[in-house]
Amino acid sequence: MSTALRPDVEGASERRADKRGGRWSRPAEMVANSWATTPGRLSIIAGGLIALILLTGAVAAVTTKSKSDTTRDLVEIHEPTAADVQRLYRALSDADAAAASSLLAAGDEPVELRERYEQDIALAGPTLGLAALDRSGDERVTEQIEIVGRQVPTYAGLVEAARVNSRQQLPIGGAYLREASHLMRTEILPASERLYRIQVERVADERESAVRFPYAAAVLAVVLLVALVMAQVQIRRLSKRRLNVGLIVATAAIVLGIAWSAVAMTAHSQLVNEGHEHGSEQVNLLADTRIKALKARADELLTLVARGGGAAYEEEFAKLARGIAGDGGDGGTLREARAMIEDDEMAAHLDKSIAAAERWLTTHGEIRETDDGGDYDAAVELAIDRRRVGSAAQEFAALDTSLGNAIRSGRQLFVDETVGGARALTLLTAGWAVLALVAMAGVVGGIRQRLREYR
């Protein structure tokens, strides 16, 4: 009985094996069988070309849209946020200088100094919020924001204590201010500067992403062109016809898409890079110069607040001054930036900055001579009186204003060039969608014409 049943069991096993194997071998057999006939071969060529056109068109369209979106985000979000964070650093440093000036003014504290200080401190909250939104999830940004957000109220409290004691002509007011300035210079400003560097890094990363060569789309386009040429050769052999109008239309559509993409993306990359080379690169250098100038101004005032104990502040001032204006009228970041600039408006602002820096440093020398000569009150007046022609306050304000104008001009140049780059990609995404449809219609029409000959 078992012997009689064995052939049936073995047959059932073979049938199950054939069934399992058929799941994988049947499509391959169907393609092989179709390729063996001319109509089948034409159908396979058409299907392959249509699939490749769809893939190439989709990748090209997505790549173009991604570049366009990245470029617009660069202009509308990332670069403005970097500028806002740089302004935050400037505001906090200016608040420190305003607080020192107020203390030096003693009972004659100008109302504008108080208002300037309060406006500078108030800028911290909104700017930190913008930075947090742009780099949400970045632990480095969160850490710096927490430092600034936590320490600014502490700093403000110390300044108020310094102001109250100063009004009562108590010497401890200077100690409170030095403690506040120490907190500003060792924790708050370094955190703000790190936040600015992180944002500048983000801008650089986004710019590189925007101009990166589209390797995937380029490879697919080349493969598609080769496939179209090979298809025409194969159809020519099968049909004995020299030309296939449909495939020629499809090839022309893809060639047009490639040419359009090459021109548009080259223009896009060139404009975005020019915006960096002639705009944001100089802006970064000028922002660094402004940071050094703000530190130096605080050192200048704290030297006076210390009343004979500010040698360390004066030493740092001299080091920063050399970095800004060079030594003996040669070198320094201001002249380095001036040598890089080609834009006339930006160059004019830099010329004013260089002149203002030289006047400020000259006045600083007069302040030190006056203070060291024993006339402390005259030195303070020369340092903080904005109404006095040639005072350090007036000359530094001219330097800061000129640097701010130069930075704004550089930012505008960056924006203009980068927006021009984004415009170069206008309609390219939709263009690829239309050209892909034209190419598919050409393939279908061209091969259908040949298939009709076999009916």
C-alpha positions as CSV (number, residue, x, y, z in Angstrom):
1,M,0.0,0.0,0.0
2,S,2.8,2.4,0.9
3,T,4.6,1.4,-2.3
4,A,1.5,2.3,-4.4
5,L,1.1,5.6,-2.8
6,R,4.8,6.7,-3.1
7,P,4.5,7.8,-6.8
8,D,1.6,10.0,-5.9
9,V,3.5,11.6,-3.0
10,E,6.5,12.1,-5.1
11,G,4.4,13.7,-7.9
12,A,2.7,16.0,-5.4
13,S,6.1,17.1,-4.1
14,E,7.3,17.8,-7.6
15,R,4.1,19.8,-8.4
16,R,4.6,21.9,-5.2
17,A,8.2,22.5,-6.1
18,D,7.2,23.5,-9.6
19,K,4.6,25.8,-8.2
20,R,7.0,27.5,-5.8
21,G,9.7,27.8,-8.5
22,G,7.1,29.1,-10.9
23,R,6.5,32.2,-8.8
24,W,10.0,33.3,-9.6
25,S,10.6,31.8,-13.0
26,R,7.3,32.7,-14.7
27,P,7.9,36.5,-15.1
28,A,11.4,35.8,-16.4
29,E,10.0,33.2,-18.8
30,M,7.3,35.7,-19.9
31,V,9.9,38.4,-20.6
32,A,12.1,35.9,-22.4
33,N,9.2,34.7,-24.5
34,S,8.2,38.2,-25.3
35,W,11.7,39.2,-26.3
36,A,11.8,36.3,-28.7
37,T,9.1,38.0,-30.9
38,T,9.5,41.4,-32.5
39,P,6.2,42.8,-31.1
40,G,7.1,41.6,-27.6
41,R,10.6,43.1,-27.9
42,L,9.1,46.5,-28.9
43,S,6.7,46.3,-26.0
44,I,9.5,45.6,-23.5
45,I,11.6,48.5,-24.9
46,A,8.6,50.8,-24.6
47,G,7.9,49.8,-21.0
48,G,11.6,50.1,-20.0
49,L,11.9,53.6,-21.6
50,I,8.7,54.9,-20.0
51,A,9.8,53.6,-16.5
52,L,13.2,55.3,-17.0
53,I,11.7,58.5,-18.2
54,L,9.3,58.6,-15.2
55,L,12.2,58.0,-12.8
56,T,14.5,60.5,-14.4
57,G,11.8,63.2,-14.6
58,A,10.8,62.6,-10.9
59,V,14.4,62.8,-9.6
60,A,15.2,65.9,-11.7
61,A,12.0,67.6,-10.6
62,V,12.6,66.8,-6.9
63,T,16.3,67.8,-7.1
64,T,15.3,71.1,-8.7
65,K,12.6,71.9,-6.1
66,S,14.9,70.9,-3.3
67,K,17.6,73.3,-4.6
68,S,15.1,76.1,-5.0
69,D,13.6,75.6,-1.6
70,T,17.0,75.5,0.1
71,T,18.1,78.7,-1.7
72,R,15.0,80.5,-0.6
73,D,15.3,79.3,3.0
74,L,18.9,80.5,2.9
75,V,17.7,84.0,2.1
76,E,14.5,84.1,4.1
77,I,15.3,82.2,7.2
78,H,18.9,81.1,7.9
79,E,20.9,84.2,6.9
80,P,18.5,86.7,8.6
81,T,18.7,84.6,11.8
82,A,22.5,84.7,11.7
83,A,22.2,88.5,11.3
84,D,19.8,88.7,14.2
85,V,22.1,86.7,16.5
86,Q,25.0,89.0,15.5
87,R,22.9,92.0,16.4
88,L,22.1,90.2,19.7
89,Y,25.9,90.1,20.4
90,R,26.2,93.7,19.5
91,A,23.2,94.7,21.7
92,L,24.5,92.8,24.7
93,S,28.0,94.2,24.4
94,D,26.5,97.7,23.9
95,A,24.4,97.2,27.0
96,D,27.6,96.5,28.9
97,A,29.2,99.6,27.5
98,A,26.1,101.7,28.3
99,A,26.0,100.4,31.9
100,A,29.7,101.3,32.3
101,S,29.1,104.8,30.8
102,S,26.2,105.3,33.1
103,L,28.3,104.5,36.2
104,L,31.1,106.8,35.0
105,A,28.5,109.6,34.6
106,A,27.6,109.1,38.2
107,G,24.7,111.3,39.2
108,D,24.5,112.9,35.7
109,E,23.4,109.7,34.0
110,P,21.9,110.7,30.6
111,V,18.4,109.4,29.9
112,E,19.4,108.1,26.5
113,L,22.0,105.9,28.1
114,R,19.4,104.3,30.3
115,E,17.0,103.8,27.4
116,R,19.8,102.4,25.2
117,Y,20.7,99.9,27.9
118,E,17.0,98.8,28.4
119,Q,16.5,98.4,24.6
120,D,19.6,96.3,24.3
121,I,18.6,93.9,27.1
122,A,15.1,93.6,25.7
123,L,16.4,92.4,22.4
124,A,17.7,89.1,23.9
125,G,14.3,87.3,24.3
126,P,13.0,87.6,20.7
127,T,16.4,86.9,19.1
128,L,16.9,83.7,21.2
129,G,13.4,82.6,20.1
130,L,14.3,83.0,16.5
131,A,17.5,81.1,16.9
132,A,15.7,78.3,18.7
133,L,13.2,78.0,15.9
134,D,15.8,77.9,13.1
135,R,17.9,75.2,14.8
136,S,15.3,73.3,16.8
137,G,16.7,70.0,18.0
138,D,20.4,71.2,17.9
139,E,21.7,70.6,21.4
140,R,24.5,73.1,20.8
141,V,22.0,75.9,20.2
142,T,19.9,74.8,23.1
143,E,22.9,75.0,25.4
144,Q,23.9,78.5,24.3
145,I,20.3,79.8,24.5
146,E,20.0,78.4,28.1
147,I,23.2,80.2,29.1
148,V,22.2,83.5,27.7
149,G,18.6,83.3,28.9
150,R,19.6,82.3,32.4
151,Q,22.5,84.8,32.9
152,V,21.0,88.0,31.4
153,P,18.6,88.5,34.3
154,T,21.5,87.9,36.7
155,Y,23.5,90.5,34.8
156,A,20.7,93.0,34.9
157,G,20.3,92.6,38.6
158,L,24.0,93.3,39.2
159,V,23.8,96.4,37.0
160,E,20.9,97.7,39.0
161,A,22.8,97.1,42.2
162,A,25.7,99.0,40.7
163,R,23.5,101.8,39.7
164,V,21.8,102.1,43.1
165,N,25.1,102.2,45.0
166,S,26.6,104.6,42.5
167,R,23.8,107.1,43.0
168,Q,24.6,106.9,46.7
169,Q,28.2,107.5,45.8
170,L,29.2,104.2,47.4
171,P,32.5,102.7,46.0
172,I,30.9,99.2,46.0
173,G,28.9,100.3,42.9
174,G,32.1,99.9,40.8
175,A,32.6,96.4,42.2
176,Y,29.0,95.4,41.3
177,L,29.6,96.7,37.7
178,R,32.9,94.9,37.3
179,E,31.1,91.7,38.5
180,A,28.3,92.2,36.0
181,S,30.8,92.9,33.2
182,H,32.8,89.8,34.2
183,L,29.6,87.8,33.9
184,M,28.8,89.4,30.5
185,R,32.3,88.9,29.1
186,T,33.0,85.3,30.4
187,E,29.5,83.7,30.0
188,I,26.9,85.7,28.2
189,L,28.9,87.1,25.3
190,P,30.9,83.9,24.6
191,A,27.6,82.0,24.5
192,S,26.1,84.6,22.1
193,E,29.3,84.4,19.9
194,R,29.1,80.6,19.8
195,L,25.4,80.9,18.9
196,Y,26.4,83.2,16.1
197,R,29.1,80.8,14.9
198,I,26.7,77.9,14.8
199,Q,24.2,80.0,12.8
200,V,27.0,81.0,10.3
201,E,27.9,77.3,10.0
202,R,24.2,76.6,9.2
203,V,24.3,79.2,6.5
204,A,27.4,77.7,5.0
205,D,26.0,74.1,5.1
206,E,22.8,75.3,3.4
207,R,24.7,77.2,0.7
208,E,26.8,74.1,0.0
209,S,23.7,72.0,-0.2
210,A,22.1,74.5,-2.6
211,V,25.1,74.4,-5.1
212,R,26.0,70.7,-4.8
213,F,26.2,68.9,-8.1
214,P,23.0,66.8,-8.8
215,Y,24.8,63.5,-9.3
216,A,21.7,61.2,-9.2
217,A,19.7,63.3,-11.7
218,A,22.8,63.7,-14.0
219,V,23.5,59.9,-14.0
220,L,19.9,59.0,-14.7
221,A,19.7,61.6,-17.5
222,V,22.8,60.1,-19.2
223,V,21.5,56.6,-18.7
224,L,18.2,57.6,-20.3
225,L,19.8,59.2,-23.3
226,V,21.9,56.1,-23.9
227,A,18.8,53.9,-23.5
228,L,17.0,56.1,-26.1
229,V,19.8,55.8,-28.6
230,M,20.1,52.1,-28.1
231,A,16.3,51.7,-28.5
232,Q,16.4,53.6,-31.8
233,V,19.3,51.4,-33.0
234,Q,17.3,48.3,-32.0
235,I,14.1,49.4,-33.6
236,R,15.9,50.3,-36.8
237,R,17.2,46.8,-37.0
238,L,13.8,45.3,-36.4
239,S,11.8,47.6,-38.7
240,K,14.4,48.4,-41.3
241,R,13.4,52.1,-40.9
242,R,16.0,54.8,-40.6
243,L,14.1,57.1,-38.3
244,N,11.5,56.8,-35.6
245,V,9.8,60.2,-35.2
246,G,8.4,59.4,-31.7
247,L,11.7,58.4,-30.3
248,I,13.4,61.4,-31.9
249,V,10.8,63.6,-30.1
250,A,11.4,61.8,-26.8
251,T,15.2,62.2,-27.2
252,A,14.8,65.9,-28.1
253,A,12.7,66.5,-25.0
254,I,15.2,64.9,-22.7
255,V,18.1,66.7,-24.4
256,L,16.2,70.0,-23.9
257,G,15.6,69.2,-20.2
258,I,19.3,68.4,-19.7
259,A,20.4,71.6,-21.5
260,W,17.9,73.7,-19.6
261,S,19.0,72.1,-16.3
262,A,22.7,72.6,-17.1
263,V,22.3,76.3,-17.9
264,A,19.9,77.0,-15.0
265,M,21.9,75.2,-12.4
266,T,25.2,76.6,-13.5
267,A,23.7,80.1,-13.3
268,H,22.2,79.2,-9.9
269,S,25.5,78.0,-8.5
270,Q,27.4,80.9,-9.9
271,L,25.1,83.5,-8.4
272,V,24.8,81.8,-5.0
273,N,28.6,81.5,-4.9
274,E,29.0,85.1,-5.9
275,G,26.6,86.1,-3.1
276,H,28.9,84.4,-0.7
277,E,32.2,85.6,-2.1
278,H,31.2,89.2,-2.5
279,G,28.6,89.4,0.3
280,S,28.4,87.0,3.2
281,E,32.2,86.3,3.3
282,Q,32.9,90.0,3.9
283,V,29.9,90.2,6.2
284,N,31.4,87.5,8.4
285,L,34.7,89.3,8.5
286,L,33.1,92.6,9.4
287,A,30.9,90.9,12.0
288,D,34.1,89.6,13.6
289,T,35.6,93.1,13.5
290,R,32.5,94.6,15.1
291,I,32.7,92.0,17.9
292,K,36.4,92.9,18.5
293,A,35.5,96.7,18.5
294,L,32.7,96.2,21.0
295,K,35.0,94.2,23.3
296,A,37.7,97.0,23.0
297,R,35.1,99.7,23.8
298,A,34.1,97.8,26.9
299,D,37.8,97.5,27.9
300,E,38.2,101.2,27.4
301,L,35.4,102.0,29.8
302,L,36.2,99.3,32.4
303,T,39.8,100.6,32.6
304,L,38.3,103.9,33.8
305,V,35.8,102.2,36.1
306,A,38.7,100.3,37.7
307,R,40.4,103.6,38.6
308,G,44.0,102.6,38.5
309,G,43.4,98.8,38.6
310,G,42.5,98.3,34.9
311,A,45.9,97.2,33.5
312,A,44.4,93.9,32.2
313,Y,41.6,95.8,30.4
314,E,44.1,98.1,28.8
315,E,46.3,95.3,27.7
316,E,43.3,93.5,26.0
317,F,42.3,96.8,24.4
318,A,45.7,97.2,22.8
319,K,45.6,93.6,21.5
320,L,42.1,94.1,20.0
321,A,43.0,97.4,18.5
322,R,45.9,95.9,16.6
323,G,43.5,93.2,15.3
324,I,41.0,95.9,14.1
325,A,43.2,98.6,12.7
326,G,46.6,96.9,12.4
327,D,49.9,98.4,13.6
328,G,51.0,101.8,12.3
329,G,48.2,102.1,9.8
330,D,49.0,98.7,8.2
331,G,47.0,95.4,8.5
332,G,44.0,94.7,10.6
333,T,40.7,93.2,9.7
334,L,39.2,96.5,8.5
335,R,41.9,96.8,5.8
336,E,41.7,93.1,5.0
337,A,37.9,93.5,4.4
338,R,38.5,96.6,2.3
339,A,40.9,94.8,0.0
340,M,38.3,92.1,-0.6
341,I,35.4,94.4,-1.4
342,E,34.4,95.4,-5.0
343,D,31.0,96.9,-4.3
344,D,31.3,100.8,-4.3
345,E,28.7,101.3,-1.6
346,M,30.2,98.8,0.7
347,A,33.7,100.2,0.1
348,A,32.5,103.7,1.0
349,H,31.2,102.5,4.3
350,L,34.5,100.6,5.0
351,D,36.5,103.8,4.2
352,K,34.5,105.6,6.8
353,S,35.0,102.7,9.3
354,I,38.8,102.8,8.8
355,A,38.8,106.6,9.3
356,A,36.6,106.4,12.4
357,A,38.7,103.6,13.9
358,E,41.9,105.6,13.5
359,R,40.2,108.7,15.2
360,W,38.9,106.5,18.0
361,L,42.3,105.0,18.7
362,T,43.9,108.4,18.7
363,T,41.3,109.7,21.2
364,H,41.9,106.6,23.3
365,G,45.6,107.6,23.5
366,E,44.5,111.0,24.7
367,I,42.2,109.4,27.3
368,R,45.0,107.3,28.7
369,E,47.4,110.3,28.8
370,T,44.8,112.4,30.6
371,D,43.9,109.7,33.1
372,D,47.5,108.7,33.8
373,G,48.3,112.5,34.2
374,G,45.8,112.6,37.1
375,D,42.8,114.3,35.5
376,Y,40.3,111.4,35.9
377,D,37.2,113.5,35.4
378,A,38.5,115.0,32.1
379,A,39.4,111.4,30.9
380,V,35.9,110.2,31.7
381,E,34.3,113.1,29.9
382,L,36.5,112.5,26.8
383,A,35.5,108.8,27.0
384,I,31.7,109.0,27.4
385,D,30.4,112.4,26.2
386,R,28.7,111.8,22.9
387,R,28.0,115.6,22.5
388,R,31.7,116.4,22.5
389,V,33.4,116.5,19.1
390,G,36.2,114.0,18.9
391,S,35.2,112.1,22.1
392,A,35.8,108.4,22.2
393,A,32.0,107.8,22.5
394,Q,31.4,109.9,19.3
395,E,34.2,108.3,17.3
396,F,33.3,104.7,18.4
397,A,29.6,105.4,17.5
398,A,30.8,106.5,14.0
399,L,32.8,103.3,13.7
400,D,30.0,101.1,14.9
401,T,27.5,102.9,12.6
402,S,29.8,102.6,9.5
403,L,30.4,98.9,10.3
404,G,26.7,98.3,10.6
405,N,26.0,100.0,7.3
406,A,28.8,98.0,5.6
407,I,27.3,94.8,7.0
408,R,23.8,95.7,5.8
409,S,25.2,96.5,2.3
410,G,27.0,93.1,2.3
411,R,23.9,91.3,3.4
412,Q,21.9,93.0,0.7
413,L,24.4,92.0,-1.9
414,F,24.3,88.4,-0.7
415,V,20.4,88.5,-0.8
416,D,20.3,90.0,-4.3
417,E,22.7,87.4,-5.8
418,T,21.2,84.5,-4.0
419,V,17.6,85.4,-5.0
420,G,18.9,85.7,-8.5
421,G,20.2,82.2,-8.2
422,A,16.8,81.0,-7.0
423,R,15.1,82.7,-9.9
424,A,17.3,80.9,-12.4
425,L,15.5,77.7,-11.3
426,T,12.1,79.1,-11.9
427,L,9.8,76.8,-13.9
428,L,12.5,74.1,-14.2
429,T,10.6,71.7,-11.9
430,A,7.4,72.1,-13.9
431,G,9.5,72.0,-17.1
432,W,10.8,68.6,-16.3
433,A,7.3,67.3,-15.6
434,V,6.1,68.6,-19.0
435,L,9.2,67.3,-20.9
436,A,8.8,63.9,-19.2
437,L,5.2,63.7,-20.5
438,V,6.3,64.7,-24.0
439,A,9.1,62.1,-23.9
440,M,6.7,59.3,-22.8
441,A,4.2,60.3,-25.5
442,G,6.9,60.2,-28.0
443,V,8.0,56.7,-26.9
444,V,4.4,55.4,-26.9
445,G,3.6,57.0,-30.3
446,G,6.8,55.9,-31.9
447,I,6.7,52.3,-30.8
448,R,2.9,51.9,-31.4
449,Q,3.5,52.9,-35.0
450,R,5.9,50.0,-35.4
451,L,3.6,47.6,-33.5
452,R,0.7,48.3,-35.9
453,E,2.8,46.9,-38.7
454,Y,2.5,43.5,-37.2
455,R,-1.3,43.4,-36.9
